[in-house]
Amino acid sequence: MTADPHSGAEPVLDAIATTRAIRRYTADPIPDEDLSRILFAATRAPSGSNRQSFRFLVLRDGPNAADAKAILGEAFRAGWSAKRSDDGYGAGSGADPDSPKARTGRAMQHFVDHFEETPVVVLACMVGRKGHLTDGGSVYPACQNLLLAARALGYGGVMTMWHAPVEDQLRELLAIPDDVFVMATIPLGIPQGNHGPVRRRPVGELVFDDAWESGAAWATEPPGTRHTSAGPRSRS
Ligand SMILES: Cc1cc2nc3c(=O)[nH]c(=O)nc-3n(C[C@H](O)[C@H](O)[C@H](O)COP(=O)(O)O)c2cc1C
């Protein structure tokens, strides 16, 4: 008898469907053993030609971590402040404190205000020349592996980009060479809230068959899937 090819699928697919952005953490540290498993998963990701140009600089409670988190905290507050006005978080439905937009705004504010308390911050870096098609493609699969492994072990995190304006300050503080680039900053910790299903557009809006916008009748969703088209208002 052959083994069921679907055996073991459910926990993996469930983790994928419930790895949403977690931005509020308890003060608890992540034990070394768990952090090790999370980073192992990250480093098993694919990359162009298997060059493995990803590196992970982990900030916990070492001598540089508090300074690096302080630099990042300032940058995150500035990043959120710009996004809040650019994306109109306080306007439209955001003026109603019970609206999803206002709730997201408060969660983001809490996130950046408490950034320095984040138990673990991972800088996902790329070694090598910048400007190649596979740059991000060789680092971001590892970031998602990291987030999925964290989710599997009960932790949460979020991929962020607000380090960009302070990358040079981080480079100096943390001895990051000039040919290494910080591609994402991933805070991690035990979620204060719950993991839960991610919401996206209906699969039928996102998957086509044989031609652009040609419906894929076979692409269905698990019962009870909930949706959102949320995103910042169009800039065009
Ligand atoms: C490329 C990329 C950049 C992101 N940048 C930021 C960021 O700078 N700050 C932040 O708080 N979240 C950032 N996020 C997280 C997204 O906002 C989040 O994944 C998205 O809203 C979906 O949220 P959900 O998974 O909880 O549904 C980023 C995600 C990706 C994939």
Ligand as a Chemical Component Dictionary entry (heavy atoms), coordinates in Angstrom:
data_LIG
# 
_chem_comp.id                   LIG 
_chem_comp.type                 NON-POLYMER 
_chem_comp.pdbx_formal_charge   0 
_chem_comp.three_letter_code    LIG 
# 
loop_
_chem_comp_atom.comp_id 
_chem_comp_atom.atom_id 
_chem_comp_atom.alt_atom_id 
_chem_comp_atom.type_symbol 
_chem_comp_atom.charge 
_chem_comp_atom.model_Cartn_x 
_chem_comp_atom.model_Cartn_y 
_chem_comp_atom.model_Cartn_z 
_chem_comp_atom.pdbx_ordinal 
LIG C1  C1  C 0 7.162  43.395 1.321 1  
LIG C2  C2  C 0 6.419  43.692 2.604 2  
LIG C3  C3  C 0 6.668  44.867 3.276 3  
LIG C4  C4  C 0 6.023  45.146 4.478 4  
LIG N1  N1  N 0 6.346  46.287 5.159 5  
LIG C5  C5  C 0 5.775  46.520 6.374 6  
LIG C6  C6  C 0 6.213  47.616 7.184 7  
LIG O1  O1  O 0 7.127  48.366 6.823 8  
LIG N2  N2  N 0 5.590  47.812 8.368 9  
LIG C7  C7  C 0 4.618  46.978 8.825 10 
LIG O2  O2  O 0 4.099  47.204 9.930 11 
LIG N3  N3  N 0 4.189  45.914 8.093 12 
LIG C8  C8  C 0 4.756  45.664 6.886 13 
LIG N4  N4  N 0 4.388  44.561 6.151 14 
LIG C9  C9  C 0 3.327  43.668 6.660 15 
LIG C10 C10 C 0 2.042  43.827 5.838 16 
LIG O3  O3  O 0 1.420  45.040 6.188 17 
LIG C11 C11 C 0 1.114  42.649 6.140 18 
LIG O4  O4  O 0 1.768  41.464 5.777 19 
LIG C12 C12 C 0 -0.177 42.754 5.337 20 
LIG O5  O5  O 0 -0.896 43.884 5.732 21 
LIG C13 C13 C 0 -1.048 41.520 5.538 22 
LIG O6  O6  O 0 -1.341 41.403 6.892 23 
LIG P1  P1  P 0 -1.914 40.040 7.465 24 
LIG O7  O7  O 0 -0.960 38.979 7.039 25 
LIG O8  O8  O 0 -1.991 40.237 8.949 26 
LIG O9  O9  O 0 -3.230 39.825 6.849 27 
LIG C14 C14 C 0 5.052  44.248 4.979 28 
LIG C15 C15 C 0 4.810  43.035 4.305 29 
LIG C16 C16 C 0 5.497  42.744 3.141 30 
LIG C17 C17 C 0 5.258  41.417 2.463 31 
# 
loop_
_chem_comp_bond.comp_id 
_chem_comp_bond.atom_id_1 
_chem_comp_bond.atom_id_2 
_chem_comp_bond.value_order 
_chem_comp_bond.pdbx_ordinal 
LIG C1  C2  SING 1  
LIG C2  C3  SING 2  
LIG C2  C16 DOUB 3  
LIG C3  C4  DOUB 4  
LIG C4  N1  SING 5  
LIG C4  C14 SING 6  
LIG N1  C5  DOUB 7  
LIG C5  C6  SING 8  
LIG C5  C8  SING 9  
LIG C6  O1  DOUB 10 
LIG C6  N2  SING 11 
LIG N2  C7  SING 12 
LIG C7  O2  DOUB 13 
LIG C7  N3  SING 14 
LIG N3  C8  DOUB 15 
LIG C8  N4  SING 16 
LIG N4  C9  SING 17 
LIG N4  C14 SING 18 
LIG C9  C10 SING 19 
LIG C10 O3  SING 20 
LIG C10 C11 SING 21 
LIG C11 O4  SING 22 
LIG C11 C12 SING 23 
LIG C12 O5  SING 24 
LIG C12 C13 SING 25 
LIG C13 O6  SING 26 
LIG O6  P1  SING 27 
LIG P1  O7  DOUB 28 
LIG P1  O8  SING 29 
LIG P1  O9  SING 30 
LIG C14 C15 DOUB 31 
LIG C15 C16 SING 32 
LIG C16 C17 SING 33 
# 
